Amino acid sequence: MATLTASAQWNTKAAVKSKSNNLISKWTAFMESQSGNKTLWFLVSLVVQGVFFLPVPAVLIYYFDAPVLVLAVTLTLFFANIIAGMGGAGIRTLLRLFAASIIIHTLMVLVCIV
């Protein structure tokens, strides 16, 4: 049985993290720095989606004969952002949902137009 002696030294310093300059670490640092602006990001997300993303299904379905699935994806992303923002989700969740909405809508537009 091991005993703890008075001469034992406890290291209270945190482990040294390696600094990597990859995109994911920069994105994570940005998300953490925006924790005080959670309400602002929620409102920006709603405005951008309401102005730019909600008309996308109407244009794609009417002019480019896109499937109705485009409408379902758009409404799902829109309401997911509303529920996450009003439900008290963290800043990481809000920013990831907003970024996912931007990427998914851009891909939908590119796939349907090209």
Salt bridges, closest charged atoms under 4 A:
GLU32 OE2 - ARG92 NE 2.60
